[in-house]
Amino acid sequence: MKFKFFCPRWGNEHVSWDSFCQRVQDEGYDGVEYGIPNEVDVKELDEAWTNFDKFGLDAIPQHYGTYDSDFSKHYENYGGWLDMVKPYKALKIDSQTGKDYFSFEQNKKLVERAAEHTNATGVEVYHETHRNKFTFAAHITFDYLQRIPELRITLDASHWVNVAESFLEDQQAALELAIARTEHIHARVGYPEGPQVPDPAAPEWNEALQHHLGWWDKIVERKQSENAELVTITPEFGPYPYMVHLPYSQKPISDQWANNVYMMKLLKERYSKL
């Protein structure tokens, strides 16, 4: 079973694509997860994919920016984003989908729109567990997973830990079903009062890290039992405001890039014998 690790473009938007992809390659990542705004110059996309090809990197486009509260506009704009990325080669798509206040039927229509994209392109769309989206909490996502058997997710458990103010000890059924339906991992470590610990290497955050490692291990074990060929992981520690800044000086409390490289190397070593 092969593992591929993806570097988030998030937090590095100020760096040229050439310099960024060179650094991604040098660190040992296999690809880039690229959060693409709904309104973006096609020249930016062309430049990104030119550099992915140049440096031999796979791409995971990430949807995040459909915010319309009017469902008809939301549906149209979500579909527009999927159509925009259709010409660009992708290993899979990570989608922050819908809204927490849309009805089940409305969010289901968005899941069905994503399935249409998959049917047309062959590129799977996985719906990320994320605050503010339809997957914002473990118990809510549990209901969707039960009612939509074909639904597959990107698991970012850091959001659920934050929403539930716990390590989800009392929601084992929801976690088990989520683990069974996960096809991409966002390896960020959350804690009950926030979606991102300041530094995953710091000993004071080891309890939070161990909870997340346990969930990721179960996904990997499931994949291994299924004889899967590939597991994809994006270490996704983010910049401000996920990365808390020190008061007054506005200096970040730790290094975003270093946190993600640490997580990648930790997981590479952990799963190196599989």
Phi, psi and omega per residue, in radians:
M1 nan 2.310 -3.094
K2 -1.765 2.557 3.054
F3 -2.000 2.408 3.018
K4 -2.170 2.310 -3.112
F5 -1.941 2.366 -3.041
F6 -2.042 2.371 3.104
C7 -1.612 2.275 3.097
P8 -1.265 2.376 2.988
R9 -1.223 -0.456 3.140
W10 -0.899 2.192 -3.140
G11 1.626 -0.152 -3.133
N12 -2.163 0.364 -3.085
E13 -1.100 -0.388 -3.124
H14 -1.387 -0.191 -3.099
V15 -1.618 2.424 3.129
S16 -1.057 2.649 -3.126
W17 -1.062 -0.676 -3.138
D18 -1.103 -0.848 -3.140
S19 -1.155 -0.716 -3.139
F20 -1.095 -0.857 -3.095
C21 -1.164 -0.585 3.061
Q22 -1.077 -0.766 -3.136
R23 -1.185 -0.681 3.091
V24 -1.031 -0.824 3.130
Q25 -1.100 -0.773 -3.108
D26 -1.082 -0.582 -3.120
E27 -1.324 -0.308 3.129
G28 1.754 0.224 3.017
Y29 -1.240 2.784 3.102
D30 -1.741 -0.250 -3.098
G31 -3.012 -2.995 -3.098
V32 -2.221 2.354 2.919
E33 -1.740 2.071 -2.930
Y34 -1.985 1.848 3.056
G35 -1.259 1.935 -3.011
I36 -1.843 2.093 3.095
P37 -1.082 2.770 3.079
N38 -1.147 -0.576 3.095
E39 -1.903 1.843 -3.130
V40 -2.513 2.507 3.090
D41 -1.201 2.253 3.138
V42 -1.009 -0.496 3.097
K43 -1.069 -0.589 3.092
E44 -1.135 -0.752 3.111
L45 -1.140 -0.755 3.123
D46 -1.044 -0.750 3.138
E47 -1.125 -0.733 3.132
A48 -1.034 -0.886 -3.074
W49 -1.247 -0.483 3.020
T50 -1.068 -0.715 3.141
N51 -1.327 -0.572 3.032
F52 -1.035 -0.773 3.119
D53 -1.132 -0.765 -3.098
K54 -1.038 -0.699 -3.060
F55 -1.762 0.102 3.094
G56 1.157 0.709 -3.080
L57 -1.885 2.405 2.993
D58 -1.340 2.798 -3.117
A59 -2.218 2.385 2.942
I60 -2.099 1.767 3.024
P61 -1.133 2.466 3.134
Q62 -2.098 2.198 3.033
H63 -1.639 2.371 3.090
Y64 -2.578 -0.290 -2.812
G65 -1.826 0.364 3.043
T66 -1.574 1.910 -3.000
Y67 -2.004 -0.061 -3.029
D68 -0.956 2.293 3.088
S69 -1.418 -0.407 3.041
D70 -1.351 2.093 -2.974
F71 -1.110 -0.696 -3.103
S72 -1.077 -0.718 3.083
K73 -1.184 -0.700 3.141
H74 -1.049 -0.831 -3.126
Y75 -1.061 -0.775 -3.129
E76 -1.102 -0.784 -3.092
N77 -1.250 -0.600 3.065
Y78 -1.117 -0.812 3.082
G79 -1.076 -0.627 3.102
G80 -1.106 -0.674 3.104
W81 -1.142 -0.777 3.126
L82 -1.055 -0.718 3.113
D83 -1.148 -0.623 -3.120
M84 -1.102 -0.691 -3.083
V85 -1.538 -0.087 -3.065
K86 -0.965 -0.688 -3.098
P87 -1.263 -0.175 -2.987
Y88 -1.768 2.315 -3.081
K89 -1.101 2.265 -3.113
A90 -2.443 2.488 3.060
L91 -1.279 -0.698 3.085
K92 -2.901 3.008 3.087
I93 -2.126 2.343 3.016
D94 -1.755 2.200 -3.043
S95 -2.194 2.077 2.907
Q96 -1.462 1.887 -2.813
T97 -2.006 2.420 2.970
G98 1.247 -2.805 3.126
K99 -2.409 2.631 3.138
D100 -1.144 -0.386 -3.117
Y101 -1.728 -0.061 3.016
F102 -1.237 2.702 3.098
S103 -1.252 2.892 3.078
F104 -0.976 -0.813 -3.086
E105 -1.125 -0.644 3.116
Q106 -1.156 -0.861 3.121
N107 -1.101 -0.614 3.106
K108 -1.082 -0.645 3.109
K109 -1.106 -0.609 3.088
L110 -1.206 -0.684 3.057
V111 -1.078 -0.706 3.120
E112 -1.176 -0.603 3.085
R113 -1.140 -0.674 3.082
A114 -1.138 -0.658 3.113
A115 -1.126 -0.609 3.067
E116 -1.076 -0.704 3.101
H117 -1.083 -0.761 3.123
T118 -1.093 -0.760 3.135
N119 -1.086 -0.589 -3.092
A120 -1.425 -0.489 -2.989
T121 -2.045 -0.388 -3.018
G122 1.456 -0.002 -3.137
V123 -1.653 2.070 -3.131
E124 -1.238 2.486 3.060
V125 -1.956 2.143 3.139
Y126 -1.970 2.365 -2.973
H127 -1.671 2.045 -3.002
E128 -1.328 2.393 3.035
T129 -1.303 1.980 -2.952
H130 -2.668 2.425 3.054
R131 -1.029 2.564 3.111
N132 1.419 -0.213 3.124
K133 -1.812 3.137 -3.073
F134 -1.179 -0.330 -3.123
T135 -1.701 0.485 -2.930
F136 -1.189 -0.353 -3.089
A137 -2.454 2.668 -3.068
A138 -1.060 -0.780 -3.053
H139 -1.224 -0.560 3.095
I140 -1.241 -0.794 3.119
T141 -1.098 -0.619 3.083
F142 -0.971 -0.758 3.120
D143 -1.123 -0.788 3.115
Y144 -1.080 -0.764 -3.124
L145 -1.116 -0.612 3.106
Q146 -1.221 -0.651 -3.041
R147 -1.560 -0.286 3.109
I148 -2.186 1.525 -3.030
P149 -1.032 -0.483 -3.108
E150 -1.476 -0.087 -3.092
L151 -1.178 2.252 3.087
R152 -2.195 2.604 -2.950
I153 -2.251 2.787 2.782
T154 -1.640 2.132 -3.134
L155 -1.578 2.012 2.937
D156 -2.116 1.502 -3.023
A157 -1.204 -0.238 3.141
S158 -1.025 -0.620 3.133
H159 -1.173 -0.755 -3.112
W160 -1.144 -0.684 3.101
V161 -1.046 -0.756 3.134
N162 -1.144 -0.830 -3.102
V163 -1.091 -0.734 -3.074
A164 -1.478 -0.124 -3.055
E165 0.871 0.754 -3.134
S166 -2.889 2.978 3.018
F167 -1.613 0.464 2.949
L168 1.112 0.467 -3.134
E169 -1.034 -0.478 -3.091
D170 -1.707 0.232 -3.124
Q171 -2.273 0.811 -3.050
Q172 -1.128 -0.646 -3.125
A173 -1.119 -0.715 3.123
A174 -1.135 -0.740 3.124
L175 -1.120 -0.750 -3.105
E176 -1.090 -0.732 3.128
L177 -1.215 -0.678 3.100
A178 -1.072 -0.779 3.120
I179 -1.067 -0.648 3.135
A180 -1.205 -0.379 -3.074
R181 -1.926 0.139 -3.081
T182 -1.445 2.284 3.114
E183 -2.139 0.033 3.059
H184 -2.757 2.526 -3.097
I185 -2.040 2.303 2.902
H186 -1.770 1.952 -3.014
A187 -1.623 1.185 2.953
R188 -1.953 2.565 -3.091
V189 -1.842 2.078 3.075
G190 -1.792 3.003 3.073
Y191 -2.473 2.908 -2.978
P192 -0.971 -0.425 -3.131
E193 -1.902 0.180 3.127
G194 -2.993 2.742 -3.089
P195 -1.490 -0.015 -3.085
Q196 -2.676 2.015 3.052
V197 -1.162 2.647 -3.094
P198 -1.084 -0.607 -3.111
D199 -2.710 1.964 -3.069
P200 -1.187 -0.262 3.127
A201 -1.514 -0.245 -3.073
A202 -1.272 2.357 -3.061
P203 -1.060 -0.497 -3.118
E204 -1.200 -0.252 3.120
W205 -1.866 0.253 -3.086
N206 -1.130 -0.630 3.136
E207 -1.048 -0.804 3.128
A208 -1.099 -0.759 3.135
L209 -1.038 -0.766 -3.086
Q210 -1.138 -0.637 3.074
H211 -1.054 -0.826 -3.116
H212 -1.177 -0.718 3.097
L213 -1.022 -0.679 3.115
G214 -1.074 -0.706 3.120
W215 -1.204 -0.754 3.140
W216 -1.137 -0.671 3.099
D217 -1.010 -0.708 -3.118
K218 -1.178 -0.624 3.068
I219 -1.124 -0.790 -3.136
V220 -1.115 -0.724 3.104
E221 -1.073 -0.719 3.104
R222 -1.108 -0.782 3.120
K223 -1.054 -0.695 3.134
Q224 -1.140 -0.712 3.140
S225 -1.166 -0.442 3.120
E226 -1.533 0.004 -3.073
N227 1.024 0.657 3.114
A228 -1.163 2.566 -3.141
E229 -1.489 -0.419 -2.964
L230 -2.567 2.441 2.943
V231 -2.132 2.261 3.124
T232 -1.934 2.398 -3.081
I233 -2.420 2.306 3.006
T234 -2.027 1.891 2.937
P235 -1.117 2.163 -2.923
E236 -2.277 0.805 2.964
F237 -1.238 2.311 -2.988
G238 -1.897 3.034 3.082
P239 -1.419 -3.020 3.047
Y240 -0.944 2.392 0.117
P241 -1.600 -0.003 3.008
Y242 -1.083 -0.787 3.053
M243 -1.447 1.898 -3.110
V244 -1.116 2.425 3.065
H245 -1.755 2.625 3.071
L246 -1.208 2.467 3.138
P247 -1.026 2.548 3.048
Y248 1.231 -0.934 -3.120
S249 -1.301 -0.422 -3.110
Q250 1.081 0.376 3.089
K251 -1.451 2.431 3.132
P252 -1.111 2.555 -3.061
I253 -1.288 -0.386 3.016
S254 -2.684 -3.069 -3.027
D255 -1.760 2.005 -3.098
Q256 -1.013 -0.857 -3.105
W257 -1.035 -0.812 -3.121
A258 -1.104 -0.657 3.117
N259 -1.075 -0.753 -3.123
N260 -1.230 -0.667 3.086
V261 -1.148 -0.707 3.089
Y262 -1.016 -0.797 -3.108
M263 -1.152 -0.728 3.107
M264 -1.040 -0.843 -3.097
K265 -1.159 -0.651 3.098
L266 -1.061 -0.793 -3.097
L267 -1.312 -0.594 3.044
K268 -1.022 -0.813 3.133
E269 -1.163 -0.712 -3.076
R270 -1.095 -0.657 -3.048
Y271 -1.867 0.243 -3.025
S272 -1.139 -0.422 -3.076
K273 -1.678 0.049 -3.133
L274 -1.496 nan nan
